Amino acid sequence: MISVFIIVTGMLMIAAGVLAVHQKHLLSAVILAGVISLLASVLYIVLAAPDVAMTEAAIGSALTTIVFLFALKKIREQDKHD
């Protein structure tokens, strides 16, 4: 049962990655990248690596997504002023 969950989660990560690469809107791509990291942290929990899961959730999913969103906001603000 757990192996089925691992396979499904891996396939969802691959699908989110493909969708992120093919997105025309950068905001959607950033959110999908965050979803990939969130799914990876769930996968690490299932694989009994809670320390890696917490690090991935904090850094990969939360912090990286926030930094990307902040950078995207700054770029859009500069485009309006130019």
N, CA, C and O atoms as CSV, one atom per row, in Angstrom:
chain,resi,resn,atom,element,x,y,z
A,1,MET,N,N,0.823,-1.205,0.000
A,1,MET,CA,C,0.000,0.000,0.000
A,1,MET,C,C,0.862,1.262,0.000
A,1,MET,O,O,0.564,2.229,-0.701
A,2,ILE,N,N,1.934,1.239,0.797
A,2,ILE,CA,C,2.811,2.405,0.857
A,2,ILE,C,C,3.531,2.618,-0.472
A,2,ILE,O,O,3.739,3.756,-0.892
A,3,SER,N,N,3.911,1.521,-1.134
A,3,SER,CA,C,4.612,1.679,-2.413
A,3,SER,C,C,3.704,2.311,-3.470
A,3,SER,O,O,4.174,3.058,-4.328
A,4,VAL,N,N,2.420,2.017,-3.408
A,4,VAL,CA,C,1.472,2.646,-4.335
A,4,VAL,C,C,1.418,4.147,-4.067
A,4,VAL,O,O,1.400,4.952,-4.998
A,5,PHE,N,N,1.391,4.519,-2.778
A,5,PHE,CA,C,1.378,5.938,-2.422
A,5,PHE,C,C,2.647,6.630,-2.904
A,5,PHE,O,O,2.589,7.756,-3.399
A,6,ILE,N,N,3.786,5.970,-2.764
A,6,ILE,CA,C,5.062,6.541,-3.207
A,6,ILE,C,C,5.063,6.738,-4.720
A,6,ILE,O,O,5.516,7.772,-5.210
A,7,ILE,N,N,4.563,5.759,-5.454
A,7,ILE,CA,C,4.516,5.861,-6.916
A,7,ILE,C,C,3.576,6.979,-7.351
A,7,ILE,O,O,3.904,7.759,-8.245
A,8,VAL,N,N,2.410,7.056,-6.721
A,8,VAL,CA,C,1.437,8.105,-7.077
A,8,VAL,C,C,2.011,9.490,-6.757
A,8,VAL,O,O,1.875,10.421,-7.550
A,9,THR,N,N,2.649,9.619,-5.596
A,9,THR,CA,C,3.237,10.906,-5.224
A,9,THR,C,C,4.353,11.290,-6.191
A,9,THR,O,O,4.462,12.452,-6.584
A,10,GLY,N,N,5.174,10.328,-6.572
A,10,GLY,CA,C,6.236,10.588,-7.550
A,10,GLY,C,C,5.680,11.016,-8.896
A,10,GLY,O,O,6.215,11.918,-9.540
A,11,MET,N,N,4.607,10.368,-9.317
A,11,MET,CA,C,3.986,10.741,-10.596
A,11,MET,C,C,3.370,12.136,-10.530
A,11,MET,O,O,3.425,12.895,-11.498
A,12,LEU,N,N,2.778,12.467,-9.369
A,12,LEU,CA,C,2.245,13.821,-9.201
A,12,LEU,C,C,3.366,14.861,-9.246
A,12,LEU,O,O,3.189,15.943,-9.806
A,13,MET,N,N,4.518,14.534,-8.658
A,13,MET,CA,C,5.655,15.451,-8.702
A,13,MET,C,C,6.133,15.658,-10.134
A,13,MET,O,O,6.434,16.782,-10.536
A,14,ILE,N,N,6.201,14.574,-10.903
A,14,ILE,CA,C,6.617,14.681,-12.309
A,14,ILE,C,C,5.608,15.507,-13.097
A,14,ILE,O,O,5.994,16.356,-13.900
A,15,ALA,N,N,4.324,15.265,-12.873
A,15,ALA,CA,C,3.286,16.027,-13.583
A,15,ALA,C,C,3.348,17.508,-13.225
A,15,ALA,O,O,3.210,18.364,-14.099
A,16,ALA,N,N,3.554,17.814,-11.941
A,16,ALA,CA,C,3.659,19.220,-11.537
A,16,ALA,C,C,4.900,19.862,-12.140
A,16,ALA,O,O,4.874,21.036,-12.508
A,17,GLY,N,N,5.979,19.108,-12.244
A,17,GLY,CA,C,7.196,19.639,-12.865
A,17,GLY,C,C,7.002,19.951,-14.341
A,17,GLY,O,O,7.436,20.996,-14.826
A,18,VAL,N,N,6.351,19.044,-15.045
A,18,VAL,CA,C,6.076,19.274,-16.475
A,18,VAL,C,C,5.151,20.475,-16.644
A,18,VAL,O,O,5.366,21.307,-17.526
A,19,LEU,N,N,4.133,20.565,-15.811
A,19,LEU,CA,C,3.229,21.717,-15.885
A,19,LEU,C,C,3.950,23.021,-15.557
A,19,LEU,O,O,3.689,24.047,-16.185
A,20,ALA,N,N,4.851,22.991,-14.581
A,20,ALA,CA,C,5.587,24.206,-14.210
A,20,ALA,C,C,6.463,24.690,-15.362
A,20,ALA,O,O,6.585,25.892,-15.596
A,21,VAL,N,N,7.065,23.758,-16.071
A,21,VAL,CA,C,7.937,24.141,-17.189
A,21,VAL,C,C,7.132,24.720,-18.345
A,21,VAL,O,O,7.615,25.607,-19.050
A,22,HIS,N,N,5.920,24.236,-18.546
A,22,HIS,CA,C,5.119,24.664,-19.693
A,22,HIS,C,C,4.157,25.817,-19.384
A,22,HIS,O,O,3.360,26.198,-20.241
A,23,GLN,N,N,4.222,26.366,-18.188
A,23,GLN,CA,C,3.335,27.476,-17.835
A,23,GLN,C,C,3.768,28.765,-18.526
A,23,GLN,O,O,4.961,29.040,-18.645
A,24,LYS,N,N,2.811,29.539,-18.974
A,24,LYS,CA,C,3.107,30.848,-19.550
A,24,LYS,C,C,3.145,31.921,-18.470
A,24,LYS,O,O,3.826,32.934,-18.630
A,25,HIS,N,N,2.428,31.713,-17.383
A,25,HIS,CA,C,2.396,32.662,-16.277
A,25,HIS,C,C,3.410,32.242,-15.222
A,25,HIS,O,O,3.394,31.107,-14.745
A,26,LEU,N,N,4.280,33.160,-14.867
A,26,LEU,CA,C,5.330,32.849,-13.905
A,26,LEU,C,C,4.772,32.536,-12.522
A,26,LEU,O,O,5.331,31.704,-11.807
A,27,LEU,N,N,3.695,33.180,-12.140
A,27,LEU,CA,C,3.093,32.923,-10.836
A,27,LEU,C,C,2.651,31.458,-10.718
A,27,LEU,O,O,2.875,30.819,-9.691
A,28,SER,N,N,2.035,30.944,-11.756
A,28,SER,CA,C,1.614,29.544,-11.743
A,28,SER,C,C,2.807,28.605,-11.669
A,28,SER,O,O,2.750,27.582,-10.987
A,29,ALA,N,N,3.877,28.940,-12.361
A,29,ALA,CA,C,5.081,28.113,-12.331
A,29,ALA,C,C,5.709,28.097,-10.942
A,29,ALA,O,O,6.173,27.055,-10.480
A,30,VAL,N,N,5.724,29.234,-10.284
A,30,VAL,CA,C,6.284,29.308,-8.924
A,30,VAL,C,C,5.438,28.492,-7.956
A,30,VAL,O,O,5.977,27.785,-7.105
A,31,ILE,N,N,4.131,28.585,-8.078
A,31,ILE,CA,C,3.249,27.816,-7.197
A,31,ILE,C,C,3.410,26.320,-7.446
A,31,ILE,O,O,3.426,25.536,-6.497
A,32,LEU,N,N,3.527,25.923,-8.687
A,32,LEU,CA,C,3.733,24.508,-8.985
A,32,LEU,C,C,5.078,24.010,-8.458
A,32,LEU,O,O,5.178,22.867,-8.011
A,33,ALA,N,N,6.099,24.838,-8.503
A,33,ALA,CA,C,7.388,24.454,-7.926
A,33,ALA,C,C,7.262,24.259,-6.415
A,33,ALA,O,O,7.881,23.356,-5.852
A,34,GLY,N,N,6.472,25.095,-5.765
A,34,GLY,CA,C,6.210,24.913,-4.344
A,34,GLY,C,C,5.442,23.635,-4.053
A,34,GLY,O,O,5.674,22.983,-3.035
A,35,VAL,N,N,4.535,23.281,-4.939
A,35,VAL,CA,C,3.774,22.036,-4.787
A,35,VAL,C,C,4.705,20.831,-4.897
A,35,VAL,O,O,4.544,19.849,-4.171
A,36,ILE,N,N,5.672,20.907,-5.799
A,36,ILE,CA,C,6.641,19.820,-5.933
A,36,ILE,C,C,7.401,19.633,-4.629
A,36,ILE,O,O,7.568,18.503,-4.170
A,37,SER,N,N,7.860,20.711,-4.031
A,37,SER,CA,C,8.587,20.615,-2.768
A,37,SER,C,C,7.697,20.098,-1.645
A,37,SER,O,O,8.145,19.333,-0.792
A,38,LEU,N,N,6.447,20.515,-1.649
A,38,LEU,CA,C,5.518,20.034,-0.627
A,38,LEU,C,C,5.268,18.539,-0.774
A,38,LEU,O,O,5.232,17.816,0.221
A,39,LEU,N,N,5.096,18.075,-1.994
A,39,LEU,CA,C,4.933,16.643,-2.222
A,39,LEU,C,C,6.195,15.873,-1.843
A,39,LEU,O,O,6.118,14.755,-1.332
A,40,ALA,N,N,7.349,16.472,-2.094
A,40,ALA,CA,C,8.597,15.818,-1.705
A,40,ALA,C,C,8.688,15.679,-0.191
A,40,ALA,O,O,9.159,14.656,0.307
A,41,SER,N,N,8.249,16.682,0.539
A,41,SER,CA,C,8.293,16.586,1.995
A,41,SER,C,C,7.328,15.522,2.513
A,41,SER,O,O,7.634,14.841,3.491
A,42,VAL,N,N,6.176,15.371,1.876
A,42,VAL,CA,C,5.260,14.286,2.248
A,42,VAL,C,C,5.901,12.931,1.958
A,42,VAL,O,O,5.771,11.990,2.740
A,43,LEU,N,N,6.582,12.848,0.843
A,43,LEU,CA,C,7.261,11.609,0.480
A,43,LEU,C,C,8.359,11.261,1.481
A,43,LEU,O,O,8.543,10.091,1.816
A,44,TYR,N,N,9.080,12.253,1.952
A,44,TYR,CA,C,10.119,12.000,2.954
A,44,TYR,C,C,9.521,11.523,4.275
A,44,TYR,O,O,10.125,10.703,4.966
A,45,ILE,N,N,8.350,12.024,4.629
A,45,ILE,CA,C,7.677,11.548,5.848
A,45,ILE,C,C,7.339,10.063,5.712
A,45,ILE,O,O,7.566,9.280,6.633
A,46,VAL,N,N,6.794,9.687,4.558
A,46,VAL,CA,C,6.431,8.295,4.320
A,46,VAL,C,C,7.673,7.404,4.342
A,46,VAL,O,O,7.608,6.261,4.794
A,47,LEU,N,N,8.783,7.916,3.865
A,47,LEU,CA,C,10.027,7.144,3.822
A,47,LEU,C,C,10.795,7.203,5.140
A,47,LEU,O,O,11.952,6.787,5.200
A,48,ALA,N,N,10.170,7.711,6.186
A,48,ALA,CA,C,10.725,7.750,7.548
A,48,ALA,C,C,11.969,8.625,7.653
A,48,ALA,O,O,12.957,8.244,8.281
A,49,ALA,N,N,11.909,9.787,7.038
A,49,ALA,CA,C,12.985,10.772,7.163
A,49,ALA,C,C,12.374,12.103,7.589
A,49,ALA,O,O,12.315,13.039,6.792
A,50,PRO,N,N,11.918,12.197,8.841
A,50,PRO,CA,C,11.201,13.409,9.262
A,50,PRO,C,C,12.084,14.650,9.297
A,50,PRO,O,O,11.591,15.754,9.067
A,51,ASP,N,N,13.377,14.499,9.580
A,51,ASP,CA,C,14.251,15.671,9.595
A,51,ASP,C,C,14.421,16.253,8.200
A,51,ASP,O,O,14.429,17.471,8.027
A,52,VAL,N,N,14.555,15.390,7.216
A,52,VAL,CA,C,14.659,15.856,5.826
A,52,VAL,C,C,13.330,16.460,5.381
A,52,VAL,O,O,13.306,17.453,4.654
A,53,ALA,N,N,12.234,15.863,5.817
A,53,ALA,CA,C,10.909,16.371,5.452
A,53,ALA,C,C,10.680,17.766,6.010
A,53,ALA,O,O,10.148,18.636,5.320
A,54,MET,N,N,11.081,17.980,7.259
A,54,MET,CA,C,10.900,19.310,7.854
A,54,MET,C,C,11.771,20.351,7.154
A,54,MET,O,O,11.343,21.485,6.940
A,55,THR,N,N,12.990,19.962,6.800
A,55,THR,CA,C,13.866,20.885,6.090
A,55,THR,C,C,13.310,21.219,4.713
A,55,THR,O,O,13.316,22.378,4.299
A,56,GLU,N,N,12.831,20.207,4.009
A,56,GLU,CA,C,12.258,20.430,2.676
A,56,GLU,C,C,11.013,21.307,2.751
A,56,GLU,O,O,10.814,22.177,1.904
A,57,ALA,N,N,10.183,21.084,3.753
A,57,ALA,CA,C,8.968,21.891,3.892
A,57,ALA,C,C,9.313,23.337,4.230
A,57,ALA,O,O,8.704,24.266,3.699
A,58,ALA,N,N,10.290,23.524,5.112
A,58,ALA,CA,C,10.633,24.879,5.541
A,58,ALA,C,C,11.407,25.636,4.465
A,58,ALA,O,O,11.075,26.777,4.145
A,59,ILE,N,N,12.423,25.010,3.917
A,59,ILE,CA,C,13.284,25.705,2.947
A,59,ILE,C,C,12.723,25.575,1.539
A,59,ILE,O,O,12.469,26.578,0.872
A,60,GLY,N,N,12.530,24.342,1.090
A,60,GLY,CA,C,12.126,24.103,-0.296
A,60,GLY,C,C,10.754,24.618,-0.629
A,60,GLY,O,O,10.558,25.266,-1.657
A,61,SER,N,N,9.809,24.337,0.228
A,61,SER,CA,C,8.441,24.708,-0.086
A,61,SER,C,C,8.124,26.136,0.340
A,61,SER,O,O,7.617,26.924,-0.458
A,62,ALA,N,N,8.415,26.467,1.573
A,62,ALA,CA,C,7.996,27.773,2.096
A,62,ALA,C,C,8.937,28.901,1.694
A,62,ALA,O,O,8.529,29.835,1.003
A,63,LEU,N,N,10.183,28.821,2.117
A,63,LEU,CA,C,11.108,29.939,1.934
A,63,LEU,C,C,11.401,30.218,0.463
A,63,LEU,O,O,11.385,31.371,0.033
A,64,THR,N,N,11.667,29.172,-0.302
A,64,THR,CA,C,11.979,29.364,-1.720
A,64,THR,C,C,10.790,29.960,-2.471
A,64,THR,O,O,10.964,30.847,-3.307
A,65,THR,N,N,9.598,29.482,-2.178
A,65,THR,CA,C,8.405,30.023,-2.842
A,65,THR,C,C,8.201,31.491,-2.485
A,65,THR,O,O,7.856,32.302,-3.344
A,66,ILE,N,N,8.412,31.826,-1.225
A,66,ILE,CA,C,8.268,33.222,-0.803
A,66,ILE,C,C,9.300,34.110,-1.487
A,66,ILE,O,O,8.971,35.212,-1.925
A,67,VAL,N,N,10.542,33.646,-1.584
A,67,VAL,CA,C,11.583,34.432,-2.247
A,67,VAL,C,C,11.253,34.623,-3.723
A,67,VAL,O,O,11.411,35.720,-4.258
A,68,PHE,N,N,10.793,33.554,-4.387
A,68,PHE,CA,C,10.417,33.673,-5.800
A,68,PHE,C,C,9.254,34.644,-5.985
A,68,PHE,O,O,9.266,35.454,-6.912
A,69,LEU,N,N,8.252,34.571,-5.112
A,69,LEU,CA,C,7.114,35.486,-5.217
A,69,LEU,C,C,7.538,36.928,-4.970
A,69,LEU,O,O,7.050,37.839,-5.639
A,70,PHE,N,N,8.443,37.147,-4.014
A,70,PHE,CA,C,8.955,38.486,-3.746
A,70,PHE,C,C,9.724,39.025,-4.962
A,70,PHE,O,O,9.552,40.181,-5.348
A,71,ALA,N,N,10.567,38.181,-5.557
A,71,ALA,CA,C,11.323,38.598,-6.741
A,71,ALA,C,C,10.395,38.904,-7.904
A,71,ALA,O,O,10.613,39.871,-8.634
A,72,LEU,N,N,9.369,38.095,-8.082
A,72,LEU,CA,C,8.402,38.324,-9.154
A,72,LEU,C,C,7.662,39.636,-8.948
A,72,LEU,O,O,7.403,40.360,-9.909
A,73,LYS,N,N,7.321,39.946,-7.707
A,73,LYS,CA,C,6.648,41.215,-7.397
A,73,LYS,C,C,7.559,42.392,-7.706
A,73,LYS,O,O,7.112,43.383,-8.283
A,74,LYS,N,N,8.835,42.298,-7.329
A,74,LYS,CA,C,9.786,43.389,-7.590
A,74,LYS,C,C,9.991,43.596,-9.088
A,74,LYS,O,O,10.087,44.734,-9.549
A,75,ILE,N,N,10.056,42.518,-9.842
A,75,ILE,CA,C,10.228,42.628,-11.291
A,75,ILE,C,C,9.016,43.311,-11.913
A,75,ILE,O,O,9.163,44.166,-12.786
A,76,ARG,N,N,7.830,42.939,-11.471
A,76,ARG,CA,C,6.616,43.559,-12.010
A,76,ARG,C,C,6.532,45.037,-11.646
A,76,ARG,O,O,6.059,45.844,-12.446
A,77,GLU,N,N,6.987,45.399,-10.443
A,77,GLU,CA,C,6.992,46.807,-10.043
A,77,GLU,C,C,7.972,47.622,-10.898
A,77,GLU,O,O,7.680,48.759,-11.271
A,78,GLN,N,N,9.122,47.039,-11.201
A,78,GLN,CA,C,10.096,47.741,-12.045
A,78,GLN,C,C,9.587,47.893,-13.462
A,78,GLN,O,O,9.848,48.910,-14.105
A,79,ASP,N,N,8.861,46.897,-13.967
A,79,ASP,CA,C,8.314,46.992,-15.302
A,79,ASP,C,C,7.274,48.102,-15.417
A,79,ASP,O,O,7.151,48.738,-16.464
A,80,LYS,N,N,6.526,48.334,-14.340
A,80,LYS,CA,C,5.530,49.407,-14.352
A,80,LYS,C,C,6.184,50.786,-14.373
A,80,LYS,O,O,5.655,51.717,-14.980
A,81,HIS,N,N,7.335,50.916,-13.712
A,81,HIS,CA,C,8.009,52.206,-13.637
A,81,HIS,C,C,8.826,52.520,-14.878
A,81,HIS,O,O,9.132,53.683,-15.138
A,82,ASP,N,N,9.183,51.505,-15.641
A,82,ASP,CA,C,10.020,51.735,-16.841
A,82,ASP,C,C,9.205,51.984,-18.072
A,82,ASP,O,O,9.762,52.192,-19.150
